[in-house]
Amino acid sequence: MITGIAFIEMRVLDFDECRDIYGRQLGLTEIQDITAVLNDKGEWVSSASPESGHRQSVLQVGDSFLILNEDPTVVTQVLPNGDIDPEVRGSVSHYSFYVNGNHHAFSHLKEFWNTYRYARTKEGPSVQPMNHAYLQRTLLEFADPNGYTIQVSEIVDPRLSKQERRREKANIANVSNGGLIKGFDHLNMRCPDIKVARDFYADKLGLGIIDIPIAKHMKVTFLLLD
């Protein structure tokens, strides 16, 4: 029934910087501004302004979309001095973009990673331990201007049992022509009651389940969308 992520919508405080990072730095194509109106020259121009505090940008992520909504009242993880406060917790822990090759992506994004104040993997892709997650990945990671963790993922899992899923992910990425970012790889959510959340997403919405026990008091549930 559910086969993928149609779009992710974010409320952002610093609209201009978020638009620059996701659009210009990561290379996502801006395809729509729903506030746009036709001017007397027949050109589409935005009717929203920095003064209004409610601008919007729709960016293409593979066959999905990332929607940035400017919101001057949004709560972020960034303190007044610019530090990130990990104690400000939201329901979304992080989300991850998918690329075909992280070393290739890093070579194109190296200047951004070397200069951006919230970049974390400045030496290049970091390899996840085997069995850390459903599929082993390499990761590039940064925090966006809201302080939220953003990953760039490449699947490198060598296990034979994972190759069919790895090929499926590659086929999804191949549909996206041009650009480094091929789509959303995964979305990580914090749940106060994982059983209730799992029952809702699996039983009610019909998503497939893969359970990964981390410790006696903790379990991660992976839900397959495609």
Beta strands, then each sheet from edge to edge (+ up, - down):
strand 1: 7-12
strand 2: 29-32
strand 3: 36-38
strand 4: 44-46
strand 5: 56-61
strand 6: 64-70
strand 7: 92-98
strand 8: 126-127
strand 9: 137-143
strand 10: 149-155
strand 11: 183-189
strand 12: 208-215
strand 13: 218-224
sheet 1: 1+ 6+ 5- 2+
sheet 2: 3+ 4-
sheet 3: 8+ 9- 10+ 7+ 11-
sheet 4: 12+ 13-
end
